[in-house]
Amino acid sequence: MGVDHIIYDKMKKIISNILFLLPIAVMLAGCAREREHLSLGGETDLLALTLDNEYYGVIDRVAGKVTVAIPSDYDASGMVVTGLEISDGAVADMSAGDILNMDFPHTMTVTSGNVFSDYTVTAKRDKAEILSFVLDGKYTGSIDGNVINVFVPFDADVTAMGIAYTVPEGTVVDRKIGDILDFTGPVKIKVTYNTAVTVYTVNVIKNDMSIEPKAFVGIRPSVDLLGDEARAAAEWALKNIPNITYVYLDDIKNGTVKLDSYKMIWCHFDWTDWPGMLWDTRDQINSYYSRGGNILASRDGARYINDVWRVALDQKGPNNEFTGEQTALLSPDGFTVYAGAENHEVYEGLSAEDGKILLRSAGCFTTGRTLQWGIDWEPYKGLDGWKSQTGAIPLASDRDGDANRVTIAEFVPREMAGKTSGTVITIGTPAFEWYDRNGADNEYFGNMEKLAKNTINYLCK
């Protein structure tokens, strides 16, 4: 190869490298020019906020939250911004003289150059409240408004019980933690927080219920948002069962609530879209059950013992689910105790008529919602096949005493991954219905209550 060719090749390589690097150099130069004209600005802190001259904001700059405490009965619909201090050189989209309806949160933006910070301003009314209440270190109260019910065993000495409670910081209570009080009658406790005052009435109720911690599980954030049937059962439980807490399924899903805190959980659901939120929490509930957690699954709760909660050995729930004619009962409704289960603890103290346990009187409205097993159908082909494939034992048949229909069943503990599972009882009889839109006088409601209490006590052992 000649010298000219060698020089020509080298020149081509140099020119190629220049052409490759030229766009990069142009881009970097452009960025440098942009940086020359970019103003990042200064601080964007909210330093102080005053409403109506006397209500001062507590500022959390990290969270971007401002809380203004106001009296419990204060009219917050037209509060005036009377003081506002921000970083030097910054501007805000809220200013002194602005009138705000503080019944709702407001967002304020503080800007400096190209930098900004958002703050959510919220008015918080004074609230005097007790968050939790315990007697003698073991009897937990159920708080409903300004009433606290504490359930204790029949042999508990209620004449001298030590109190304990939790309240928000800054709250003043007229009874000290550790005070020994006589609870043979209702006891008043006065709670004060700034301008708010609440007087609680504490009732100590003797009964034969277990004081183990329990949960009523629901598909809505609060009891009042539940459907009629689930709400009726939940309200009864919270008023009559000691140490029971309402738990929202979404809080189980996100880990806010740990089911291991409860000896048993009661899942009593309305008809819901399959599988929805119950599928999303399947692993948490199965884990709870497989480690020894006990479950009462009634009404549509019985649907989920299949491949959702994986309770039944064959992972099949009741194979005979239906809703009957929705009407008033023409005759009392109930179920028949399965042969051999007559002495089971869930039936203790229940009254029977003509061999049936009756739960609802004639005239009560019924949806006829039924979740039961047809044990003579495929794949069971009889009682033995059903028991071996599900791991359950029958406790009740239908109202007609048909031995091929199981409406109440118990899933006994079994070994799972080296651990012993919990016990699960399903109640799928249509007579176990808590809401009555007719509001009829139900002479058998005592049986309903006793069956529920017996079952909860049994699962709390």
Secondary structure, DSSP 8 states (H G I E B T S, - for coil): --HHHHHHHHHHHHHHHHHHHHHHHHHHHHHHHHHHH--------EEEEEETTTEEEEEETTTTEEEEEE-TT---TTEEEEEEEE-TT-EES--TT-EE-TTS-EEEEEEETTEEEEEEEEEEE-----SEEEETTTEEEEEETTEEEEEE-TT--TTSEEEEEE--TT-EESS-TT-EE--SS-EEEEEEETTEEEEEEEEEEE-S---S-EEEEESSSSGGGS-HHHHHHHHHHHHHSTTEEEEEHHHHHTTSS-GGG-SEEEEEE----SSHHHHHTHHHHHHHHHTT-EEEEEEGGGGGGTTTT--STT----SEEE----EE-SS-EEEEE-TT-TT-GGGTT--EETTEEEEE-TT-EE---EEEEETTSTTT-SHHHHHHHH-EEEEEE-TT--TTEESEEEE---EETTEE---EEEE--TT-----TT----TTHHHHHHHHHHHHHHHT-
